[in-house]
Amino acid sequence: MRKPFTHDQTAPSKTEEYRKLYWKGYRFLNRERRLRYGRWYRSRPEYREYIRKYNAIHRDKIYERKNALRRMHAKRLKEEVFRHYSPSLICQNCGFADLRALSIDHVSGGGGSHRRAIGRERGGTLFYEWLKHNGYPIGYQVLCMNCQFIKRIESKEFSWCPRRSAEVLA
């Protein structure tokens, strides 16, 4: 049996539910007007001056927050891409499972020249974004760094330093 409602308990009233629905509808129906007002408000010289001063005072906190969000985005993106190519997040050669040491490998080799051709020379997050944007093309695999370097030595992909590659291969 249900207990009767007492006044010390808080329960959403019908008017509160109605008010939430009303404002949700208002925001939806007046979206363009609200956006136009926001653009006007932010374009005012007083607001711009306030923001300039605020940014000058809180620069470190703002950069810290932006960098934390950037790192979080990069970590999520890396995990998403790796889960596509290896659902269990392990190296496809040896089974190593630490995400910090895993990387994307071009199955047929030539990853550096491919990244330069698509304008993503540095790799990392930019390359992961390219993979995601292009629908996760085939020809990539997840390897740990040890297996990737062993593969580079075995397939003689040391074009960056011919003297060093000769020493390693000898």
Backbone as a ProteinNet text record, in pm:
[ID]
protein_1_A
[PRIMARY]
MRKPFTHDQTAPSKTEEYRKLYWKGYRFLNRERRLRYGRWYRSRPEYREYIRKYNAIHRDKIYERKNALRRMHAKRLKEEVFRHYSPSLICQNCGFADLRALSIDHVSGGGGSHRRAIGRERGGTLFYEWLKHNGYPIGYQVLCMNCQFIKRIESKEFSWCPRRSAEVLA
[TERTIARY]
83.6	0	88.1	48.3	124	103.5	213.4	202.7	143.6	66.4	14.6	128.4	114.3	216.6	214.2	330.3	340.8	411.9	393.8	447.1	598.6	662.6	808.4	877.5	805	863	853.8	948.3	942	908.3	806.6	764.8	736.1	767.9	739.4	589.1	545.7	403.2	371.2	244	202.9	240.9	237.3	273.2	421.8	504.6	649.2	676.4	610.2	625.9	577	464.3	410.5	509.8	568	663	784.9	835.7	950.2	916	797.8	755	734.6	677.8	655.4	787.4	886.8	1014.9	1088.6	1074	1134.9	1074.7	942.2	875.4	912.8	921.7	958.9	1097.1	1192.2	1328.8	1331.9	1253.1	1249.5	1188.1	1075.4	1004.4	1076.2	1152.6	1218.5	1369.6	1414.7	1558.6	1630	1577.4	1642.7	1646.9	1538.3	1534.2	1636.8	1646.4	1742.5	1885.7	1913.5	2047.9	2082.4	1984.3	2005.6	2036.9	1962.3	1987.2	2126.7	2166.3	2298.8	2410	2393.4	2494.7	2501.7	2384.7	2383.5	2449	2414.7	2467.7	2619.5	2670.4	2815.2	2890.9	2822.1	2889.6	2901.1	2835.1	2840	2979.6	3027.4	3163	3182.4	3080.5	3095.6	3122.6	3051	3069	3207.5	3248.4	3381.8	3491.5	3477.1	3575.2	3577.6	3459	3450.5	3520.6	3493.6	3553.8	3705.6	3752.2	3896.3	3963.7	3903.1	3959	3954.1	3841.9	3827.2	3933.1	3951.8	4050.5	4191.8	4220.2	4353.1	4378.2	4277.8	4293.3	4300.3	4214.9	4199.9	4264.3	4366.3	4428.5	4473.9	4541.6	4593	4480	4374.9	4262.7	4193.8	4180.8	4116.3	4198.7	4331.6	4418	4416.9	4416.8	4412.5	4286.1	4172.5	4045.5	4043	4090.3	4093	4183.8	4300.9	4393.4	4336.4	4267.4	4205.9	4098.9	4018.1	3915.6	3979.2	4088.2	4156.9	4214.9	4275.7	4330.7	4221	4108.4	3997	3941.6	3928.4	3880.3	3977.1	4107.7	4207.5	4204.6	4187.6	4183.6	4060.5	3944.6	3821.8	3831.8	3886.5	3899	3992.5	4106.1	4201.1	4134.4	4062.4	3996.6	3889.7	3816	3712.5	3773.6	3881.5	3946.5	4006.5	4072.8	4134.7	4029.9	3913.7	3806.5	3751.7	3754.8	3708.1	3801.9	3932.6	4029	4064.1	4045	4069.2	3969	3852.1	3745.7	3788.6	3885.6	3928.2	4046.3	4087.8	4197.7	4327.6	4368.6	4494.1	4576.6	4706.8	4796.2	4758.5	4752.3	4708.4	4818.9	4942.9	5051.6	5070.9	5090	5129.7	5022.6	4915.8	4810.2	4832.7	4930.4	4957.3	4837.5	4797.7	4670.5	4679.7	4795.8	4806.5	4787.3	4680.2	4644.4	4753.7	4832.4	4938.2	5046.5	5065.4	5172.5	5120.1	4990.1	4934	4933.5	4939.9	4937.5	4873	4834.4	4776.4	4891.2	4885.5	4990.5	4928.5	4997.1	4955.7	4996.6	4902.5	4929.8	5035.7	5025	5118.6	5243	5258.5	5375.2	5355.3	5457.2	5451.1	5361.3	5350.9	5262.6	5305.4	5435	5483.9	5451.4	5475	5445.1	5294.9	5214.7	5069.2	5021.9	5074.3	5034.2	5074.5	5193.4	5233.8	5141.2	5098.7	5010.9	4873.6	4822.9	4690.6	4700.6	4822.2	4838.9	4833.9	4863.3	4862.7	4999.4	5102.4	5239	5267.3	5212.3	5248.6	5178.2	5071.3	4999.6	4919.9	4897.4	4823.9	4679.4	4631.9	4491.6	4445.4	4529.2	4489.7	4467.7	4554.8	4540.7	4417.4	4389.9	4271.1	4144.1	4144.6	4029.6	4011.7	4123.1	4114.4	4054.1	4098.4	4043.4	3893	3850.9	3709.4	3629.3	3680	3610	3595.5	3692	3688.2	3625	3553.9	3477.8	3563.3	3673.3	3761.3	3799.9	3883.4	3920.3	3997.5	3994.6	4067.5	4216.1	4299.3	4442.7	4517.3	4451.3	4514.5	4494.1	4585.2	4574.9	4631.1	4599.1	4649.3	4765.6	4882.5	5001.5	5060.3	5128.6	5203.7	5330.1	5396.5	5514.5	5626.6	5641.6	5745.1	5720.5	5598.9	5568.2	5579.1	5542.5	5551	5697	5785.8	5926.5	5989.5	5950	5998.7	5953.9	5830.1	5779.4	5858.2	5890.2	5967.2	6106.3	6167.3	6301	6293	6196.4	6183.7	6147.7	6068.9	6030.6	6121.6	6227.9	6329.9	6267.6	6188.2	6124.7	6201.9	6332.1	6411.5	6465.8	6379.8	6424.9	6469.8	6435.3	6468.5	6616	6687.8	6829.6	6898.8	6952.2	7009.6	7128.1	7211.8	7326.4	7279	7182	7129	7057.8	6981.6	6910.1	7007.2	7122.7	7222.6	7281.1	7301.8	7354.7	7253.7	7126.4	7024.2	7004	7006.8	6981.3	7100.3	7219.6	7340.6	7345.7
-118.4	0	124.7	222.4	345.6	438.2	500.4	594.8	725.7	792.9	923.8	1025.7	1121.3	1224.7	1320.7	1345.6	1443.5	1567	1678	1805.1	1816.6	1736.4	1744.4	1672.5	1594.4	1528.2	1622.8	1606.1	1687.8	1598.2	1633.2	1557.7	1657.7	1623	1717.7	1734.5	1857.4	1882.5	1888.6	1885.3	1892.3	2026.7	2129.4	2261.9	2267.8	2200.1	2197.9	2123.4	2010.1	1935.4	2017.2	2087.3	2171.5	2282.6	2344.7	2453.5	2404.4	2285.3	2229.9	2208.1	2150.1	2127.6	2259.2	2358.9	2489.1	2550	2553.1	2615.4	2535.5	2404.4	2323.4	2359.9	2373.5	2414.3	2555.5	2645.6	2784.2	2790.7	2718.5	2719.4	2663.6	2560.7	2501.1	2597	2657.5	2744.3	2877.6	2924.5	3054.9	3042.9	2934	2908.8	3019.2	3055.3	3157.4	3291.7	3327.7	3454.9	3456.9	3346.2	3337.8	3343.4	3276.7	3281.6	3422.9	3489.7	3626.4	3719.6	3704.1	3784.5	3757.4	3630.3	3596.1	3657.4	3654.3	3716.3	3866.1	3929.7	4073.6	4104.3	4027.5	4052.4	4038.6	3934.6	3912.5	4009.7	4077.6	4172.8	4312.4	4336.3	4468	4496.9	4621.3	4656.6	4632.2	4655.3	4633.8	4487.2	4400.2	4257.3	4213.9	4261.1	4226.5	4272.2	4390.2	4441.8	4355.1	4317.4	4230.8	4097.1	4036.3	3907.3	3921	4029.9	4051	4058.3	4132.3	4142.5	4007.6	3938.6	3808.9	3711	3708	3616.7	3652	3779.3	3820.8	3776.8	3788.1	3751.7	3600.2	3527.8	3383.1	3300.4	3353.2	3285.3	3144.1	3126.8	2994.1	2893	2936.6	2846.6	2808.2	2903.9	2877.6	2778.3	2800.1	2708	2569	2564.5	2435.7	2358.6	2427.7	2364.5	2318.3	2404.5	2367.3	2247.7	2247.2	2135.2	2006.4	2015.1	1895.7	1840	1928.3	1882.8	1823.9	1885.7	1834.9	1695.1	1677.4	1545.6	1440.6	1479.1	1385.9	1346.5	1444.2	1415.6	1322.5	1349.8	1266.3	1123.6	1108	974.3	897.2	964.8	899.4	861.3	953.1	926.8	809.8	805.4	695.5	563.3	560.9	436.7	394.7	492.3	460.9	400.4	460.4	410.1	272.1	255.5	127.1	18	53.6	-45	-88.8	-0.5	-40.6	-143.8	-118.3	-207.5	-329.1	-318.5	-431.2	-421.4	-485.9	-469.8	-500.3	-589.4	-622.3	-537	-438.7	-347	-421.1	-511.8	-582.7	-577.2	-598.2	-607.5	-731.5	-716.7	-829.4	-931.3	-900.5	-998.5	-1073.9	-999.5	-1064.7	-1062	-981.9	-978.7	-880	-792.4	-690.7	-597.5	-557.6	-488.1	-350.1	-289.1	-155.8	-51.4	25.9	122.5	226.5	256.9	357.5	313.7	182.7	133.4	79.5	89.4	42.2	154.6	116.3	215.7	155.3	244.3	201.5	178.7	66.5	29.9	9.8	60.5	33	-110.8	-194.3	-335.5	-352.1	-273.5	-288.8	-202.3	-131.5	-45.5	89.9	173.8	305	403.6	392.3	480.3	625.3	650.6	788.7	860.2	793.9	856.8	875.4	782.2	796.6	914.9	930.2	1043.4	1175.4	1181.2	1304.6	1333.7	1229.4	1247.7	1301.7	1262.8	1310	1434.7	1484.8	1607	1586.7	1467.8	1437.6	1383.6	1463.1	1415.4	1367.7	1435.2	1402.1	1278.6	1235.8	1118.4	1151.8	1054.9	1076.2	1115.8	1214.5	1253.4	1295.9	1370.4	1413.8	1294.1	1195.5	1075.6	995.9	986	915.4	984.5	1118.9	1191.8	1162.7	1153.9	1122.1	983.2	885.8	749.8	749.6	819.4	822.6	894	1006.9	1084.7	1005.9	920.6	843.4	705.4	685.4	562	441.2	460.2	350.9	261.7	312.4	232	106.4	6.4	-116.7	-93.3	-184.4	-173.6	-125.4	-124	-81.1	-188.4	-192.5	-288.3	-224.9	-282.7	-234.8	-322.5	-260	-330.8	-256	-330	-262	-205.9	-115.9	-52.2	-152.5	-253.5	-354.5	-428.9	-477.3	-550.5	-460.5	-334.3	-243.3	-220.3	-202	-182.4	-310.8	-425.4	-552.4	-565.3	-529.7	-535.1	-439.8	-320.6	-224.7	-278.5	-344.7	-400.4	-514.1	-602.8	-716.8	-674.7	-569.1	-525.2	-414.5	-382.3	-283.8	-147.9	-95.7	35	144.6	144	242.9	347.7	414.5	514.3	642.5	662.9	787.2	796	683.7	688.1	565.9	578.1	460.4	400.4	485.8	433.6	352	405	336.2	207.2	209.2	88.4	-21	15.4	-84.9	-149.7	-68	-122.4	-215.8	-178.2	-258.9	-390.2	-384.9	-503.8	-598.7	-549	-633.4	-738.3
0	0	0	-72.1	-85.7	33.1	76.3	186.6	136.4	220.1	177.8	170.9	83.1	64.5	182	238.9	346.6	295.2	362.4	313.7	324.8	408.6	419.6	304.3	226.9	110.7	-8.7	-100.5	-220.9	-338.3	-408.3	-526.3	-636.4	-759.7	-867.7	-884.6	-885.3	-903.7	-1052.2	-1082	-1221.7	-1281.3	-1199.7	-1251.7	-1285.3	-1206.2	-1234.6	-1364.2	-1385.6	-1509.9	-1628.6	-1608.7	-1714.6	-1749.2	-1646.2	-1667.1	-1745.9	-1714.4	-1788.1	-1934.8	-1959	-2096.6	-2171.1	-2101.4	-2163.9	-2209.8	-2121.3	-2157.7	-2263.4	-2262.3	-2367.5	-2503.4	-2506.7	-2629.7	-2671	-2573.1	-2602	-2664.8	-2605.1	-2658.9	-2800.8	-2825.9	-2959	-3060.6	-3025.7	-3120	-3143.7	-3047.2	-3058.8	-3074.1	-3130.1	-3141.8	-3219.6	-3335.5	-3417.9	-3346.3	-3281.1	-3208.9	-3095.6	-3022.8	-2913.2	-2964	-3077.7	-3135.9	-3182.8	-3245.2	-3292.5	-3174.2	-3064.4	-2945.5	-2889	-2885.4	-2833.8	-2917.3	-3049.7	-3136.9	-3112.8	-3098.8	-3072.5	-2938.1	-2835.2	-2700.8	-2698.3	-2765	-2763.6	-2853.1	-2943.2	-3031.5	-2970	-2858.2	-2793.8	-2741.8	-2753.4	-2706.3	-2557	-2474.5	-2329.1	-2299.1	-2367.8	-2345.6	-2391.5	-2508.2	-2559	-2463.6	-2406.6	-2311.1	-2185.2	-2137.4	-2019.7	-2045.9	-2161.7	-2195	-2208.5	-2269.3	-2283.1	-2147	-2053.4	-1918.1	-1845.9	-1857.7	-1791.7	-1842.8	-1974.8	-2032.9	-1989.2	-1974.6	-1930.2	-1786.1	-1702.4	-1561.1	-1543.3	-1615.1	-1595.4	-1705.4	-1771	-1885.2	-1850.6	-1738.2	-1701.3	-1680.9	-1612.2	-1587	-1718.5	-1810.2	-1939	-2019.6	-2028.1	-2102.3	-2040.4	-1907.2	-1838.2	-1874.5	-1872.5	-1905.2	-2050.8	-2141.3	-2283	-2306.8	-2244.6	-2262.4	-2204.8	-2091.2	-2032.6	-2126.7	-2185.5	-2280.5	-2405.4	-2451.7	-2570.5	-2544.9	-2427.3	-2392.7	-2381.5	-2321.5	-2305.9	-2443.5	-2533.2	-2668.7	-2741.1	-2728.7	-2796.2	-2743.8	-2613.4	-2554.1	-2601.7	-2603.3	-2650.7	-2797.9	-2878.5	-3021.3	-3046.3	-2975.2	-2991.6	-2956.1	-2845.2	-2804.7	-2905.8	-2958.8	-3057.5	-3184.2	-3234.2	-3355.3	-3329.9	-3216.5	-3186.1	-3168.1	-3108.1	-3092.1	-3227.3	-3325.5	-3457.5	-3520	-3511	-3575.2	-3489	-3358.1	-3268	-3152.9	-3165.3	-3065.4	-2922	-2904.2	-2767.6	-2722.4	-2802.4	-2769.8	-2734.8	-2822.5	-2801.9	-2929.8	-2916	-3031.2	-3110.6	-3242	-3323.1	-3347.5	-3303.7	-3313.4	-3182.9	-3075.1	-2950.2	-2841.6	-2858.3	-2758.3	-2646.1	-2658.4	-2556.5	-2546.4	-2423.3	-2406.4	-2343.2	-2331	-2272	-2381.8	-2372	-2475.4	-2498.8	-2395	-2409.7	-2506.9	-2526.1	-2612.7	-2745.7	-2768.7	-2894.4	-2997	-3124.2	-3231.4	-3354.9	-3445.9	-3573.4	-3671	-3740.6	-3835.8	-3972.8	-4075.5	-4212.8	-4244.7	-4282.4	-4306.2	-4415.2	-4521.5	-4633.7	-4619.4	-4507.8	-4487.9	-4554.3	-4546.4	-4609.3	-4537.5	-4407	-4331.2	-4333	-4326.8	-4327.3	-4457	-4569.7	-4698.4	-4715.8	-4663.4	-4671.6	-4588.9	-4466.6	-4382.2	-4446.3	-4508	-4576.9	-4694.8	-4766.4	-4882.2	-4842.2	-4725.2	-4683.1	-4596.2	-4571.7	-4493.8	-4344.3	-4297.1	-4152.7	-4112.9	-4132	-4112.7	-3971.3	-3872.3	-3734.6	-3681.2	-3742.4	-3692.7	-3568.3	-3484	-3360.3	-3383.8	-3308.8	-3311.4	-3450.3	-3522.1	-3656.7	-3748.7	-3737.2	-3819.3	-3777.3	-3647	-3600	-3650.2	-3650.5	-3703.9	-3852	-3926	-4068.3	-4088.2	-4009.5	-4019.9	-3993.9	-3889.9	-3855.5	-3964.5	-4012.4	-4115.7	-4245.2	-4276.5	-4399.9	-4381.9	-4273.5	-4255	-4221.4	-4151.9	-4110.1	-4228.5	-4318.7	-4436.2	-4396.8	-4484.9	-4458.1	-4484.6	-4437.5	-4458	-4335	-4220.8	-4095.7	-3990.7	-3895.5	-3786.2	-3660.4	-3546.2	-3417.8	-3376.2	-3357.3	-3309.8	-3191.8	-3104.9	-3000.1	-3064.1	-2996.8	-3055.7	-3080.3	-2993.6	-3015.8	-3146.7	-3166.2	-3289.3	-3411.8	-3396.1	-3509.4	-3550.3	-3453.8	-3487.9	-3542.5	-3489.1	-3544.8	-3689.6	-3717.2	-3854.8	-3945.7	-3894.4	-3974.4	-4006.2	-3910	-3933.6	-4034.9	-4017	-4108	-4250.6	-4265.4	-4400.3	-4452.8	-4377.9	-4418	-4451.1	-4359	-4375.6	-4302.6	-4305.8	-4234.1	-4329.6	-4404.1	-4499.5	-4431.6	-4305.7	-4238	-4201.9	-4193.2	-4158.6	-4218.2	-4339.7	-4405.2	-4328.3	-4267	-4193	-4073.3	-4000.3	-3882.8	-3924.1	-4033.9	-4075.1	-4115.2	-4173.9	-4210.2	-4084.2	-3977.9	-3852.9	-3787.7	-3789.9	-3725.8	-3800.7	-3932.9	-4012.3	-4017.1	-3984.3	-3992.4	-3883.9
[MASK]
++++++++++++++++++++++++++++++++++++++++++++++++++++++++++++++++++++++++++++++++++++++++++++++++++++++++++++++++++++++++++++++++++++++++++++++++++++++++++++++++++++++++++

